[in-house]
Amino acid sequence: MGEAPETGHSPPLDWPGRLWLDGRTPVQVGDFTGQAEAGRGPMSKAEIPVFHNPAMTGSRTRSVLLLDQCLREDWLTKPGAKIRVLDGLAASAIRSRRWLSEIPTESAERLRVTAIDADATALAWARANHQSHPPGLSDEVDAEFPMHERGLRILQGDLRARVLEAGWQWVDLDPFGPPTPFLDTVLQGLARVAVVDVTATDTAALCGAAADSARRRYGTMAVVDDLRHDTAMRVLLGHVASVAARHDRAIEPLMAIFDDHHVRVSIIARKSKQEASSFAENIGWRIHNPSSDEVAIGVARGLHPAGESDEPQLSVLIPWDTAPGNSFTGRISGPLWTGPLGKPEVYAEMTAERAVELCALDDKRDGDLVKRLEIPDSTIRDSQRLAAKAVRGLAEVAEVIDLPCTYPVDMVASLYSDITGPPSPTTLAEKLREKGWRAAKDFIAVPAVRTNAPWDVVIATVREIAPTK
Ligand SMILES: C[S@@+](CC[C@H](N)C(=O)[O-])C[C@H]1O[C@@H](n2cnc3c(N)ncnc32)[C@H](O)[C@@H]1O
């Protein structure tokens, strides 16, 4: 299978290490702390031979669900056609192996997955894992996809050199830290229509807390308040959109998420000079504590709900061409993406039922695996719990994901002296819906409500349900 890793030992020196289940895919990992414990990451990447982070299991689960939906709905190809997928920074190739093992066989047979990593030891583990725990796919040879074994080809090298070798239809970019060193070349190595999944773990830069890194990597600044998670997703989307535009590609966000220590955005990129030229229509600024004139700009450009109130508001998104002047100092985040964070149809499919069906162990379907690896019932239950946790709150937000405004309830409550505590976001969303507005408890990391209700309606409703003097 694949080109032999140039320096990788086969099998790897410490093989088989310890057995771990990521989703419902077995993976042998090095025998080190943090490699086979749910929710814990490795102590330090320097101490382990292959980077494996169990805390990213949820991210991989969502990636299985997204690729499955893409195949079922034929976003990128004609029905039934093969799809060229690149796991760009693959490490142990657990993400590739999960796609091939957990997506239903009929769709998974269409995958032509290439896993690339610079690290030969990581690839030796990837190869040994794929051979020891192969996906249940046919082993037929595909002349158009040489050197693969059951849908997976493993290549060693620098992603930035290898990504230009093919027109990829799906690229996963999962770096240590920022994705910025890779984005420019990755966006040149795509097919005309392609999905790109980008992870960034430099959340302090994206949120604006690490101001120097934000300026250097993304050309942005940001105010660090309870809107920082929404801001971080928008900063990353804005950056991806602007790099894509340089290569005549327009992006459409499928899904964005801020999950604990990382931000991940999934986009479709389409080659179109015309659409790419208008990318700035979705780029703008967030003004914190805006004046009524600033709110009026957002309202006029469809980025903020119109209302009757002149009372202070939390923030407003405004377009790029209403560029900030000096008076904005300390009150501005951006440039950032002001368009939708994702597609309702994608969030709606991120249900616990689907995550458990595809990504958790089932005694009947996976009976042979459970028996062969002597997997205890508690591990089966854990896999079901973790699969459901990976998508918690996402389907609920589908109906409102296109809306620009989210209201962190602690910030709302702090603006008014008569409101002595934050309202429950679930109750606030319910009350707003009863009044005919679109509203849902948001999925950002602080309690918040995403809604199209105007500010006066939000505040009146908060006063009805929150503790007041
Ligand atoms: C965060 S890990 C990837 C984790 C993996 N995607 C997963 O889900 O387990 C980042 C990987 O990128 C690899 N890497 C770093 N720079 C690279 C480069 N320029 N080209 C290819 N691989 C690189 C590292 O060896 C490391 O294995």
The ligand as a Tripos MOL2 file, in Angstrom:
@<TRIPOS>MOLECULE
LIG
   27    29     1     0     0
SMALL
NO_CHARGES

@<TRIPOS>ATOM
      1 C1         -2.4080   18.0110   14.5260 C.3       1 LIG1
      2 S1         -1.5300   16.7400   13.7050 S.3       1 LIG1
      3 C2         -2.7620   16.0170   12.6850 C.3       1 LIG1
      4 C3         -3.7620   15.1840   13.4240 C.3       1 LIG1
      5 C4         -4.6300   14.3080   12.5730 C.3       1 LIG1
      6 N1         -5.2470   15.0280   11.4760 N.3       1 LIG1
      7 C5         -5.6670   13.6090   13.4380 C.2       1 LIG1
      8 O1         -6.9030   13.8080   13.2220 O.co2     1 LIG1
      9 O2         -5.2680   12.8430   14.3160 O.co2     1 LIG1
     10 C6         -0.5600   17.6190   12.5500 C.3       1 LIG1
     11 C7          0.3110   16.7390   11.6740 C.3       1 LIG1
     12 O3          0.8610   17.5640   10.6530 O.3       1 LIG1
     13 C8          2.1250   17.0280   10.2930 C.3       1 LIG1
     14 N2          2.8550   18.0840    9.5370 N.ar      1 LIG1
     15 C9          3.3460   19.2630   10.0330 C.ar      1 LIG1
     16 N3          3.8600   19.9950    9.0160 N.ar      1 LIG1
     17 C10         3.6620   19.2970    7.8730 C.ar      1 LIG1
     18 C11         3.9190   19.5550    6.4990 C.ar      1 LIG1
     19 N4          4.5040   20.6990    6.0960 N.pl3     1 LIG1
     20 N5          3.5530   18.6220    5.5880 N.ar      1 LIG1
     21 C12         2.9570   17.4700    5.9730 C.ar      1 LIG1
     22 N6          2.6900   17.1600    7.2550 N.ar      1 LIG1
     23 C13         3.0210   18.0700    8.2000 C.ar      1 LIG1
     24 C14         2.7340   16.6040   11.6060 C.3       1 LIG1
     25 O4          3.7230   15.6130   11.3940 O.3       1 LIG1
     26 C15         1.4940   16.0710   12.3610 C.3       1 LIG1
     27 O5          1.3950   14.6780   12.2460 O.3       1 LIG1
@<TRIPOS>BOND
     1     1     2 1
     2     2     3 1
     3     2    10 1
     4     3     4 1
     5     4     5 1
     6     5     6 1
     7     5     7 1
     8     7     8 2
     9     7     9 1
    10    10    11 1
    11    11    12 1
    12    11    26 1
    13    12    13 1
    14    13    14 1
    15    13    24 1
    16    14    15 ar
    17    14    23 ar
    18    15    16 ar
    19    16    17 ar
    20    17    18 ar
    21    17    23 ar
    22    18    19 1
    23    18    20 ar
    24    20    21 ar
    25    21    22 ar
    26    22    23 ar
    27    24    25 1
    28    24    26 1
    29    26    27 1
@<TRIPOS>SUBSTRUCTURE
     1 LIG1         1 GROUP 0 **** ****
